[in-house]
Amino acid sequence: MFLFLFLFLFLFLGLVVVVVWPNLYSFSFFFSFYPFSSNFSSQLYWMASKDSGSKDNIDMNRLKEIMQPLRVAVSESPLSQIEPKPKQVWMQSSSLFDKVNEKDKNELLKLPEEMSREGLLLRRSVGSMMGMVVADALGAPFEFLPVRDWDMTRNKRPSNSQDPFFEYPKDRAGVHHNPFNTFELKPGQWTDDASMGFCMADSLICKGQYDGANMRVWFWNWWSNGLNNAFRYDEQRKKAHAGFGGMSLSVGLGGNISKSLSEVSQFMRQLKDIPPRCTLQNEDAGNGSIMRLAPIPIRYHTDVEKAMAMAYESSFTTHPGPLAAEACAFLSYLIVRCLHRKKGEEGQMSARQFLDVVVGEYMMRLVDKEERAKKVMWRLLRGEEKDSSNERCWNWRKKDLGLAKTLRNRGHRYNGYPVSPGYFGSYSMDGLAMALHAIYHTNSFSEALVYIINMLGDCDSTGSVVGQIAGAFYGIEGFDPAWLEDVRKWEKREGEMRAIMLFADGYLKEGE
């Protein structure tokens, strides 16, 4: 009898290991009701899903060998000791990578193709970083136009219509850009979304870890001194602004971020230490902290809990509201999950199926949470608003996102702010819902970007959120080469370098 029970138990455990464990994501619904804490079930899933790209499979010596000269070159840059000083005109023509030689740069850029399994994760990381940049550049010329519902079955603008419409490659030649292009950008030039993302990445690279105070100094220098904007190699633009006394050429400063940078200036004048968090007493929750987020999940990709915590904290460098921070935590979780997938998800799941799984996991984390921000996030992820709801556009799984209905329902003011069709999507929760909708209802990186940009509104920022997610899901190989070509003209592949260095630090720094 004892032998029979022993054999039964042995066979049962074998079945669990062979069948259940590799397919644990299929049981997420079960775990959501099982009497464990939501964090326990989420952690159990995470342990099961991390079967790829583990440290055991990474050539750590190869990474160290390539990273060593790059770290030395970065440490020799004057930007590595960055300070908030006005009228530092040299920053507008400088980069953290100025002292990196071509050989070391090329060695780094070869890694995504040179490495096997790790190369796939690297290409996704590069995709997330560059998705943020490409989307910003594509969407910026259509920013501030009134938001609209969009049907993806209309794959081109009607011939008799003069409505603004993003249509590639015509837009690359400037055919439709000029009438709507607020900042007079050339194809491939980005705005605040990507510039601040680059600043986040540079801070993480220089400090080796998250440092909110240092990150705020990088942000301040972007706006005040032109650091990491798109115009470093645009001599025509520099010449046109030469009479302004070396004024920063940076564009796209949002209201919330403007207030936080003014606070940095105030601390600087008072010779006080800059705090890691914005200390403004309000609950502003714009999309400015999700539009730039990619560097955080890339840097902390080996530890999903830390990726969420650092993303949450990074929001407070510019946005006092906990809703924006909660949006950052979720987005970081989603991007890390896009990078690290398990066997049942690799090449077998559409973006729609994958989103359903990951959103289900995250909702389990929010069960029984009392904080208002977490309740709001749970409501958004559920996406079951009535047609009469002020949050009708949070029904991101529905084919009709209901932007027009949402505008009508909200009237002239919403959450204490004026309702503006031209800025729609600038509220972090709205922007996140629009991004999820675009990913859910498309099947490629290009489709997702065309979809979100043609919704208009704050489409460079909602586009940047889509670009981060879609880039991580489809990888850099899913990009239109012409889109990358346009951006590389202005950033010389330094965005890719940032992504690879942050990804490597995720292994090397966390293991130190």
RODO-2510 file (C-alpha; in nm, 4 decimals, decimal comma):
residues 512
     n   res          X          Y          Z
     1     m     0,0000     0,0000     0,0000
     2     f     0,2797     0,2411     0,0937
     3     l     0,4630     0,1584    -0,2300
     4     f     0,1449     0,2231    -0,4307
     5     l     0,0969     0,5665    -0,2687
     6     f     0,4632     0,6510    -0,3268
     7     l     0,4382     0,5623    -0,6970
     8     f     0,1144     0,7611    -0,7333
     9     l     0,2716     1,0665    -0,5713
    10     f     0,5815     1,0338    -0,7913
    11     l     0,3718     1,0159    -1,1100
    12     f     0,1555     1,3096    -0,9991
    13     l     0,4572     1,5316    -0,9319
    14     g     0,6050     1,4323    -1,2661
    15     l     0,2822     1,5344    -1,4387
    16     v     0,2918     1,8740    -1,2654
    17     v     0,6513     1,9354    -1,3709
    18     v     0,6016     1,8253    -1,7320
    19     v     0,2547     1,9633    -1,8073
    20     v     0,1410     2,2253    -1,5588
    21     w     0,4591     2,4167    -1,4813
    22     p     0,5564     2,4980    -1,8444
    23     n     0,2004     2,6105    -1,9124
    24     l     0,1260     2,7944    -1,5913
    25     y    -0,0006     3,1056    -1,7688
    26     s    -0,3047     2,9011    -1,8742
    27     f    -0,4003     2,8725    -1,5079
    28     s    -0,3905     3,2435    -1,4271
    29     f    -0,7679     3,2486    -1,3959
    30     f    -0,7508     2,9695    -1,1389
    31     f    -0,4899     3,1502    -0,9299
    32     s    -0,6956     3,4693    -0,9284
    33     f    -0,9538     3,2915    -0,7150
    34     y    -0,7272     3,0638    -0,5157
    35     p    -0,6984     3,1674    -0,1488
    36     f    -0,3393     3,2904    -0,1819
    37     s    -0,2398     3,6547    -0,1834
    38     s    -0,2426     3,8148    -0,5275
    39     n     0,1320     3,8814    -0,5026
    40     f     0,1993     3,5145    -0,4326
    41     s     0,0165     3,3989    -0,7439
    42     s     0,1874     3,6637    -0,9546
    43     q     0,5297     3,5669    -0,8207
    44     l     0,4540     3,2002    -0,8820
    45     y     0,3731     3,2865    -1,2421
    46     w     0,6862     3,4967    -1,2775
    47     m     0,9122     3,2180    -1,1495
    48     a     0,7559     2,9758    -1,3935
    49     s     0,7782     3,2099    -1,6891
    50     k     1,1440     3,3078    -1,6531
    51     d     1,2794     3,0099    -1,8406
    52     s     1,4631     3,2140    -2,1022
    53     g     1,7543     3,4501    -2,0899
    54     s     1,8609     3,3485    -1,7392
    55     k     2,2068     3,4409    -1,6130
    56     d     2,3181     3,0808    -1,6640
    57     n     2,2620     3,1217    -2,0387
    58     i     2,4291     3,4630    -2,0706
    59     d     2,7957     3,4919    -2,1696
    60     m     2,8823     3,7179    -1,8765
    61     n     3,2493     3,7440    -1,9698
    62     r     3,1597     3,8593    -2,3200
    63     l     2,9290     4,1271    -2,1811
    64     k     3,1936     4,2472    -1,9348
    65     e     3,4559     4,2577    -2,2075
    66     i     3,2432     4,4806    -2,4303
    67     m     3,1033     4,6983    -2,1535
    68     q     3,4354     4,7814    -1,9857
    69     p     3,5755     5,0289    -2,2453
    70     l     3,2312     5,1821    -2,2885
    71     r     3,2021     5,2512    -1,9173
    72     v     3,5452     5,4129    -1,9176
    73     a     3,4536     5,6335    -2,2141
    74     v     3,1243     5,7350    -2,0539
    75     s     3,2960     5,8176    -1,7243
    76     e     3,5314     6,0519    -1,9119
    77     s     3,2433     6,2517    -2,0560
    78     p     3,1812     6,5872    -1,8823
    79     l     2,8135     6,4883    -1,8831
    80     s     2,8858     6,2092    -1,6353
    81     q     2,9219     6,4820    -1,3697
    82     i     2,6196     6,6762    -1,4879
    83     e     2,4997     6,9817    -1,2946
    84     p     2,2072     7,2218    -1,3367
    85     k     2,3898     7,5253    -1,4751
    86     p     2,2262     7,7678    -1,7208
    87     k     2,3676     7,8736    -2,0580
    88     q     2,5754     7,5611    -2,1126
    89     v     2,5521     7,5932    -2,4910
    90     w     2,8012     7,3097    -2,5477
    91     m     2,5449     7,0557    -2,4246
    92     q     2,3290     7,1094    -2,7329
    93     s     2,6080     6,9632    -2,9470
    94     s     2,7194     6,6949    -2,7013
    95     s     2,6398     6,3376    -2,6111
    96     l     2,7323     6,0990    -2,3331
    97     f     2,8922     5,8818    -2,6036
    98     d     3,1230     6,1419    -2,7591
    99     k     3,4347     5,9670    -2,6275
   100     v     3,3300     5,6164    -2,7371
   101     n     3,5458     5,5061    -3,0312
   102     e     3,3947     5,3515    -3,3438
   103     k     3,5375     5,0057    -3,2759
   104     d     3,3760     4,9805    -2,9319
   105     k     3,0525     5,1269    -3,0646
   106     n     3,0366     4,8699    -3,3456
   107     e     3,1170     4,5839    -3,1080
   108     l     2,8257     4,6875    -2,8896
   109     l     2,5824     4,7266    -3,1786
   110     k     2,6686     4,3768    -3,3072
   111     l     2,5561     4,2090    -2,9847
   112     p     2,1845     4,1710    -3,0723
   113     e     2,2781     3,9673    -3,3801
   114     e     2,5882     3,8018    -3,2375
   115     m     2,4270     3,6431    -2,9324
   116     s     2,1734     3,3636    -2,9682
   117     r     1,8947     3,3566    -2,7103
   118     e     2,0176     3,6762    -2,5468
   119     g     2,0163     3,8396    -2,8897
   120     l     1,6395     3,7988    -2,9076
   121     l     1,5983     3,9718    -2,5719
   122     l     1,8394     4,2439    -2,6816
   123     r     1,6469     4,3052    -3,0044
   124     r     1,3291     4,3431    -2,8024
   125     s     1,5004     4,5840    -2,5648
   126     v     1,6323     4,7895    -2,8544
   127     g     1,2839     4,7718    -3,0056
   128     s     1,1269     4,9174    -2,6930
   129     m     1,3771     5,2039    -2,6729
   130     m     1,3646     5,2866    -3,0425
   131     g     0,9889     5,2357    -3,0564
   132     m     0,9621     5,5237    -2,8118
   133     v     1,1765     5,7422    -3,0404
   134     v     1,0322     5,6433    -3,3776
   135     a     0,6746     5,6878    -3,2576
   136     d     0,7507     6,0293    -3,1118
   137     a     0,9051     6,1375    -3,4430
   138     l     0,6149     6,0025    -3,6492
   139     g     0,3422     6,1433    -3,4262
   140     a     0,4835     6,4869    -3,3437
   141     p     0,3807     6,6554    -3,6725
   142     f     0,0179     6,5593    -3,6006
   143     e     0,0160     6,6528    -3,2327
   144     f    -0,2562     6,8873    -3,1004
   145     l    -0,5064     6,8050    -3,3776
   146     p    -0,8538     6,7102    -3,2461
   147     v    -0,8723     6,3464    -3,1417
   148     r    -1,0978     6,1164    -3,3439
   149     d    -1,2216     5,7601    -3,3528
   150     w    -1,0416     5,5595    -3,6161
   151     d    -1,1264     5,2455    -3,8084
   152     m    -0,8213     5,0437    -3,9114
   153     t    -1,0116     4,9016    -4,2082
   154     r    -0,9612     5,2454    -4,3647
   155     n    -0,5996     5,2008    -4,4599
   156     k    -0,5700     5,5298    -4,6458
   157     r    -0,7198     5,8756    -4,6465
   158     p    -1,0240     5,9154    -4,8764
   159     s    -0,9175     6,0963    -5,1942
   160     n    -1,1769     6,3713    -5,1494
   161     s    -1,0854     6,4455    -4,7867
   162     q    -0,8510     6,7133    -4,6543
   163     d    -0,8515     6,5727    -4,3014
   164     p    -0,5066     6,5207    -4,1487
   165     f    -0,3956     6,1641    -4,2019
   166     f    -0,0670     5,9895    -4,1335
   167     e     0,0243     5,8077    -4,4529
   168     y     0,3734     5,6648    -4,4939
   169     p     0,5906     5,7143    -4,7004
   170     k     0,4227     6,0335    -4,8222
   171     d     0,4657     6,1906    -4,4799
   172     r     0,8358     6,1112    -4,4866
   173     a     0,8708     6,3493    -4,7791
   174     g     0,6845     6,6189    -4,5895
   175     v     0,3752     6,6119    -4,8126
   176     h     0,1294     6,6175    -4,5218
   177     h     0,3601     6,7377    -4,2462
   178     n     0,3826     7,1066    -4,3199
   179     p     0,0178     7,2116    -4,2617
   180     f     0,0109     7,0556    -3,9137
   181     n     0,3737     7,0476    -3,7999
   182     t     0,3737     7,2751    -3,4925
   183     f     0,7469     7,2474    -3,4226
   184     e     0,8541     7,2403    -3,7906
   185     l     1,0269     6,9073    -3,7458
   186     k     1,2083     6,7211    -4,0199
   187     p     1,1373     6,3480    -4,0670
   188     g     1,2981     6,1503    -3,7857
   189     q     1,3215     6,4372    -3,5366
   190     w     1,1696     6,3765    -3,1948
   191     t     1,0343     6,5924    -2,9107
   192     d     1,0137     6,5725    -2,5308
   193     d     0,9095     6,2061    -2,5137
   194     a     1,2285     6,0597    -2,6586
   195     s     1,4565     6,3368    -2,5260
   196     m     1,3482     6,2692    -2,1687
   197     g     1,3735     5,8953    -2,2303
   198     f     1,7333     5,9422    -2,3422
   199     c     1,7984     6,1517    -2,0301
   200     m     1,6595     5,8721    -1,8117
   201     a     1,8818     5,6212    -1,9887
   202     d     2,1919     5,8383    -1,9519
   203     s     2,1275     5,8887    -1,5814
   204     l     2,0880     5,5133    -1,5295
   205     i     2,4076     5,4450    -1,7246
   206     c     2,6134     5,7085    -1,5417
   207     k     2,4926     5,6265    -1,1913
   208     g     2,4651     5,2521    -1,2486
   209     q     2,1242     5,2512    -1,0823
   210     y     1,8148     5,4648    -1,0359
   211     d     1,8844     5,8099    -0,8881
   212     g     1,5825     6,0404    -0,8927
   213     a     1,7725     6,3583    -0,8081
   214     n     2,0278     6,2969    -1,0832
   215     m     1,7526     6,2168    -1,3304
   216     r     1,5847     6,5498    -1,2566
   217     v     1,9121     6,7285    -1,3357
   218     w     1,9269     6,5532    -1,6736
   219     f     1,5677     6,6579    -1,7441
   220     w     1,6501     7,0158    -1,6465
   221     n     1,9456     7,0249    -1,8856
   222     w     1,7339     6,8871    -2,1686
   223     w     1,5009     7,1854    -2,1529
   224     s     1,7456     7,4540    -2,0374
   225     n     2,0545     7,3568    -2,2367
   226     g     1,9253     7,1498    -2,5284
   227     l     2,0723     6,8192    -2,4099
   228     n     1,9553     6,5070    -2,5986
   229     n     1,7174     6,6934    -2,8282
   230     a     1,6868     6,6061    -3,1977
   231     f     1,8804     6,9029    -3,3334
   232     r     2,2408     6,8184    -3,2542
   233     y     2,3174     6,7642    -3,6238
   234     d     2,0592     7,0044    -3,7669
   235     e     2,2830     7,2923    -3,8733
   236     q     1,9978     7,4602    -4,0560
   237     r     1,7912     7,4833    -3,7391
   238     k     2,0878     7,5986    -3,5323
   239     k     2,1634     7,8708    -3,7853
   240     a     1,8018     7,9883    -3,7856
   241     h     1,8144     8,0303    -3,4058
   242     a     2,1688     8,1676    -3,3878
   243     g     2,0472     8,5154    -3,2951
   244     f     1,8843     8,3954    -2,9739
   245     g     2,2061     8,3816    -2,7728
   246     g     2,2550     8,0058    -2,7599
   247     m     1,8983     7,9394    -2,6506
   248     s     1,8011     7,5744    -2,6056
   249     l     1,6280     7,4380    -2,9143
   250     s     1,4370     7,1712    -2,7197
   251     v     1,0654     7,1433    -2,7924
   252     g     0,7567     6,9872    -2,6354
   253     l     0,7686     7,0889    -2,2688
   254     g     0,4438     6,9888    -2,0957
   255     g     0,2742     7,1778    -1,8138
   256     n     0,3391     6,9284    -1,5334
   257     i     0,7022     6,8832    -1,6294
   258     s     0,7514     7,2588    -1,6621
   259     k     0,6473     7,3029    -1,2980
   260     s     0,8849     7,0299    -1,1826
   261     l     1,1783     7,1831    -1,3735
   262     s     1,1030     7,5245    -1,2239
   263     e     1,1349     7,3576    -0,8857
   264     v     1,4817     7,2298    -0,9827
   265     s     1,5783     7,5871    -1,0751
   266     q     1,4540     7,7091    -0,7384
   267     f     1,6618     7,4564    -0,5446
   268     m     1,9619     7,5454    -0,7590
   269     r     1,9304     7,9179    -0,6785
   270     q     1,8996     7,8391    -0,3076
   271     l     2,2049     7,6101    -0,3230
   272     k     1,9976     7,3272    -0,1795
   273     d     2,0157     6,9599    -0,2659
   274     i     1,7636     6,8642    -0,5324
   275     p     1,5150     6,6113    -0,3916
   276     p     1,4520     6,2882    -0,5844
   277     r     1,0790     6,3630    -0,5982
   278     c     0,8876     6,6625    -0,7190
   279     t     0,7457     6,8270    -0,4045
   280     l     0,4564     7,0125    -0,5668
   281     q     0,1326     6,9693    -0,3754
   282     n    -0,1065     6,8456    -0,6411
   283     e    -0,2055     6,5186    -0,8036
   284     d    -0,1183     6,5930    -1,1652
   285     a    -0,1260     6,2651    -1,3562
   286     g    -0,0367     6,3526    -1,7145
   287     n     0,1206     6,1042    -1,9546
   288     g     0,4668     6,2618    -1,9270
   289     s     0,6056     5,9814    -1,7123
   290     i     0,4792     5,6912    -1,9253
   291     m     0,5841     5,8446    -2,2577
   292     r     0,9566     5,8158    -2,1657
   293     l     0,9608     5,4992    -1,9528
   294     a     1,1412     5,2370    -2,1671
   295     p     1,4878     5,2716    -2,0043
   296     i     1,3568     5,1575    -1,6631
   297     p     1,2168     4,8142    -1,7603
   298     i     1,5153     4,7562    -1,9892
   299     r     1,7618     4,8285    -1,7071
   300     y     1,5723     4,6200    -1,4490
   301     h     1,4505     4,3465    -1,6841
   302     t     1,5926     4,0684    -1,4647
   303     d     1,3803     4,1699    -1,1644
   304     v     1,0185     4,2509    -1,2414
   305     e     0,9449     4,3734    -0,8887
   306     k     1,2325     4,6192    -0,9023
   307     a     1,1342     4,7257    -1,2532
   308     m     0,7880     4,8133    -1,1242
   309     a     0,9171     4,9881    -0,8121
   310     m     1,1706     5,2012    -1,0018
   311     a     0,9150     5,2877    -1,2695
   312     y     0,6689     5,3918    -0,9999
   313     e     0,9324     5,6071    -0,8326
   314     s     1,0501     5,7628    -1,1597
   315     s     0,7083     5,9138    -1,2184
   316     f     0,7463     6,1329    -0,9089
   317     t     1,0505     6,3093    -1,0542
   318     t     0,8051     6,5206    -1,2536
   319     h     0,4491     6,4158    -1,1647
   320     p     0,3161     6,4319    -0,8063
   321     g     0,0060     6,2224    -0,8810
   322     p    -0,0032     5,8537    -0,7771
   323     l    -0,2190     5,7650    -1,0787
   324     a     0,0671     5,8446    -1,3161
   325     a     0,3014     5,6384    -1,0980
   326     e     0,0620     5,3441    -1,1045
   327     a     0,0450     5,3684    -1,4835
   328     c     0,4263     5,3551    -1,4928
   329     a     0,4363     5,0457    -1,2726
   330     f     0,1951     4,8602    -1,4993
   331     l     0,3708     4,9688    -1,8184
   332     s     0,7050     4,8552    -1,6776
   333     y     0,5571     4,5160    -1,5879
   334     l     0,4117     4,4808    -1,9376
   335     i     0,7392     4,5689    -2,1108
   336     v     0,9415     4,3266    -1,8958
   337     r     0,6895     4,0546    -1,9784
   338     c     0,7248     4,1376    -2,3482
   339     l     1,1010     4,0958    -2,3153
   340     h     1,0913     3,7726    -2,1123
   341     r     0,8331     3,5308    -2,2459
   342     k     0,7863     3,1640    -2,1763
   343     k     0,7634     2,8725    -2,4153
   344     g     0,3886     2,8857    -2,4537
   345     e     0,4096     3,2510    -2,5537
   346     e     0,7107     3,2535    -2,7855
   347     g     0,5823     3,2827    -3,1415
   348     q     0,2517     3,1205    -3,0483
   349     m     0,0559     3,4156    -2,9118
   350     s    -0,0791     3,7168    -3,0921
   351     a    -0,0427     4,0549    -2,9273
   352     r    -0,4108     4,0342    -2,8363
   353     q    -0,3737     3,6980    -2,6611
   354     f    -0,0574     3,8102    -2,4870
   355     l    -0,2214     4,1271    -2,3555
   356     d    -0,5116     3,9255    -2,2176
   357     v    -0,2693     3,7042    -2,0252
   358     v    -0,0489     3,9837    -1,8897
   359     v    -0,3383     4,2110    -1,7971
   360     g    -0,4964     3,9179    -1,6130
   361     e    -0,1751     3,8645    -1,4172
   362     y    -0,1520     4,2284    -1,3236
   363     m    -0,5155     4,2503    -1,2175
   364     m    -0,4455     3,9697    -0,9708
   365     r    -0,1914     4,1981    -0,8072
   366     l    -0,4546     4,4658    -0,7591
   367     v    -0,7216     4,2481    -0,5972
   368     d    -0,8129     4,3697    -0,2470
   369     k    -0,5862     4,6748    -0,2767
   370     e    -0,7329     4,9774    -0,1028
   371     e    -0,5238     5,2579    -0,2563
   372     r    -0,7320     5,4724    -0,4879
   373     a    -0,4713     5,4657    -0,7666
   374     k    -0,4682     5,0857    -0,7709
   375     k    -0,8474     5,0751    -0,7806
   376     v    -0,8459     5,3124    -1,0782
   377     m    -0,5848     5,0995    -1,2545
   378     w    -0,7878     4,7838    -1,1938
   379     r    -1,0924     4,9571    -1,3415
   380     l    -0,8991     5,0640    -1,6505
   381     l    -0,7546     4,7177    -1,7080
   382     r    -1,0982     4,5598    -1,6676
   383     g    -1,2280     4,7894    -1,9439
   384     e    -1,6015     4,7498    -1,8879
   385     e    -1,7317     5,1078    -1,8819
   386     k    -2,0880     5,2009    -1,9739
   387     d    -2,1524     5,4150    -2,2810
   388     s    -2,2564     5,6995    -2,0515
   389     s    -1,9327     5,6825    -1,8493
   390     n    -1,6775     5,9631    -1,8458
   391     e    -1,4232     5,6837    -1,8922
   392     r    -1,5906     5,5226    -2,1936
   393     c    -1,2542     5,5266    -2,3757
   394     w    -1,1137     5,2842    -2,1177
   395     n    -1,2949     4,9989    -2,2934
   396     w    -0,9724     4,9207    -2,4759
   397     r    -1,0745     4,5706    -2,5858
   398     k    -1,3742     4,7006    -2,7822
   399     k    -1,3318     4,7725    -3,1516
   400     d    -1,4920     5,1143    -3,1010
   401     l    -1,2874     5,2996    -2,8402
   402     g    -1,5572     5,5641    -2,8123
   403     l    -1,3435     5,8781    -2,8105
   404     a    -1,6258     6,0983    -2,9385
   405     k    -1,8648     5,9556    -2,6777
   406     t    -1,6093     6,0148    -2,4050
   407     l    -1,5669     6,3786    -2,5056
   408     r    -1,9437     6,4304    -2,5030
   409     n    -1,9797     6,2622    -2,1649
   410     r    -1,7083     6,4735    -2,0041
   411     g    -1,8356     6,8070    -2,1241
   412     h    -1,6110     7,1079    -2,0681
   413     r    -1,4201     6,9864    -1,7602
   414     y    -1,2934     6,6523    -1,6334
   415     n    -1,1045     6,5867    -1,3085
   416     g    -1,0747     6,9617    -1,2613
   417     y    -0,9104     7,0240    -1,5994
   418     p    -1,0504     7,1677    -1,9252
   419     v    -1,1456     6,9044    -2,1825
   420     s    -0,9523     6,9594    -2,5056
   421     p    -0,9839     6,7318    -2,8120
   422     g    -0,6385     6,8465    -2,9226
   423     y    -0,4758     6,7264    -2,6007
   424     f    -0,6808     6,4101    -2,5577
   425     g    -0,4657     6,1230    -2,4347
   426     s    -0,2517     6,3534    -2,2211
   427     y    -0,4118     6,2109    -1,9036
   428     s    -0,2024     5,9044    -1,8196
   429     m    -0,4991     5,6694    -1,7836
   430     d    -0,6576     5,7801    -2,1116
   431     g    -0,3243     5,7552    -2,2915
   432     l    -0,2594     5,4076    -2,1535
   433     a    -0,6065     5,2880    -2,2559
   434     m    -0,5557     5,4211    -2,6094
   435     a    -0,2174     5,2472    -2,6296
   436     l    -0,3556     4,9117    -2,5133
   437     h    -0,6373     4,9459    -2,7658
   438     a    -0,3930     5,0076    -3,0517
   439     i    -0,1803     4,7042    -2,9596
   440     y    -0,4858     4,4835    -2,9042
   441     h    -0,6427     4,5552    -3,2431
   442     t    -0,3350     4,5341    -3,4669
   443     n    -0,0884     4,2669    -3,5727
   444     s     0,2421     4,4448    -3,6300
   445     f     0,4578     4,7297    -3,5056
   446     s     0,3792     4,9439    -3,8098
   447     e     0,0043     4,8827    -3,7896
   448     a    -0,0029     4,9762    -3,4229
   449     l     0,1754     5,3076    -3,4847
   450     v    -0,0340     5,4032    -3,7870
   451     y    -0,3460     5,3284    -3,5831
   452     i    -0,2539     5,5334    -3,2756
   453     i    -0,1177     5,8304    -3,4701
   454     n    -0,4330     5,8562    -3,6791
   455     m    -0,6369     5,8938    -3,3610
   456     l    -0,4570     6,2301    -3,3343
   457     g    -0,4833     6,4252    -3,0066
   458     d    -0,1613     6,3890    -2,8063
   459     c    -0,0466     6,1340    -3,0618
   460     d     0,3283     6,1717    -3,0228
   461     s     0,2998     6,0679    -2,6570
   462     t     0,0311     5,8022    -2,6972
   463     g     0,2403     5,6863    -2,9930
   464     s     0,5506     5,6676    -2,7746
   465     v     0,3689     5,4420    -2,5282
   466     v     0,2562     5,2184    -2,8144
   467     g     0,6097     5,2206    -2,9553
   468     q     0,7586     5,1023    -2,6260
   469     i     0,5140     4,8120    -2,5974
   470     a     0,5044     4,7124    -2,9645
   471     g     0,8824     4,7480    -2,9937
   472     a     0,9300     4,5114    -2,7006
   473     f     0,6739     4,2658    -2,8384
   474     y     0,7751     4,2585    -3,2068
   475     g     1,1437     4,3501    -3,1636
   476     i     1,3542     4,5885    -3,3685
   477     e     1,3249     4,3518    -3,6657
   478     g     0,9558     4,4452    -3,6856
   479     f     1,0330     4,8099    -3,7679
   480     d     0,9990     4,9700    -4,1092
   481     p     1,3671     5,0266    -4,2049
   482     a     1,2823     5,3701    -4,3466
   483     w     1,1490     5,4840    -4,0073
   484     l     1,4752     5,3824    -3,8423
   485     e     1,6763     5,5461    -4,1191
   486     d     1,5038     5,8792    -4,0543
   487     v     1,5711     5,8680    -3,6797
   488     r     1,9307     5,7448    -3,7112
   489     k     2,0147     6,0516    -3,9162
   490     w     1,9758     6,2575    -3,5985
   491     e     2,0814     6,0200    -3,3191
   492     k     2,3521     5,8104    -3,4897
   493     r     2,2291     5,4841    -3,3308
   494     e     2,2958     5,6103    -2,9799
   495     g     1,9448     5,5087    -2,8735
   496     e     2,0317     5,1497    -2,9605
   497     m     2,3578     5,1801    -2,7678
   498     r     2,1691     5,3013    -2,4625
   499     a     1,9289     5,0082    -2,4779
   500     i     2,2069     4,7496    -2,5084
   501     m     2,4096     4,9015    -2,2246
   502     l     2,1066     4,9148    -1,9957
   503     f     2,0133     4,5571    -2,0833
   504     a     2,3687     4,4424    -2,0058
   505     d     2,3663     4,6334    -1,6775
   506     g     2,0500     4,4436    -1,5898
   507     y     2,2686     4,1332    -1,5691
   508     l     2,6051     4,2750    -1,4671
   509     k     2,5060     4,5398    -1,2114
   510     e     2,2380     4,3288    -1,0450
   511     g     2,4897     4,0468    -1,0107
   512     e     2,7573     4,2592    -0,8442
***
